[in-house]
Structure formats: C-alpha cells, structure tokens
C-alpha cells in the first residue's frame, strides 16, 4: 500500500464535500428553503457554489 494513502476510509471528491456544505444551509438546524439566508450566509453560500463549479470543471479530488 502506498504510504501517501490512508489505511482505511474513503476517498471523497472535493465536489462531494462542497455539496455537503451547501446542503447544510438548507437542512441544518433552523434551516429551511423558504427562510432567507443572512448576508454572511448568502456570501458563504455563493462562495461554495463558485468553488463547486471550479472543482467540477477541474475534477479535483481530495482525500478524507
């Protein structure tokens, strides 16, 4: 086994990780699709969407 790979666990794509963070805005505590995001939440949400588009274009993979 390569010393650079984890002994156990799963390799997740960066897109999967970002999608998980995006979903948290809509399914987290007190979250609901009809409740508006705060200015700070909206900025973070937009940042995550931009990052998701970038990693999908580049097919970036992260090891978790």
N, C-alpha and C positions, 0 to 999 in steps of 0.2 A: 504494500500500500504506500502511496506517495506521502511523504512527510508533510506536504502542503495541504492535504485534505483532512477534514475532521474524521475521526474514527467512526463516529456514528452521527446520525442526524440526516437532514435532507437539504439538498441544495434548492434554494428558492430564488427565483428571478427577482431582479430589482423591481420589475413591474408588479409582481405579486405583493411585494412589501408595500409599495406605494398605494396600490389598490386597497390594501388592508387599512392603511392610514386614512384614505379618502372615505371608505365605508364607515369608519369610526365617527366621522362628522354627522352621519345620518342615523346610526344605530347605537351610539354611545349613550351614557346616562343623560336623560333630559333631551336627547336629540330627536328630532322628527323632521321629515322633509318639508313640512309646512311652516316650521319655525325658522325665521330668518337668522342667519349667522351674524355674529358680531363683526365689526370691522376687522378685528385681528383674526378671527376665524376665517373670514372671507379671504383675507390676504394669504393665510396659510393654505387654504383650500385651492386657491388659484396657483400658488407655488407648487403644490403637489400635482395638480393637473399638468402644469408645464413640464415638471420633472418626469411625469409618466409618459407624456408624448416623446420626450427626449430619449428615455430608455427604450421605449418601444421601437423607435427609429434605429437606435444603435444596437438593440438586442443585448443590453448589458446584463450580466449575471452576477449576483452576489452570493457568497456562501454564508449560511447562517448556522 
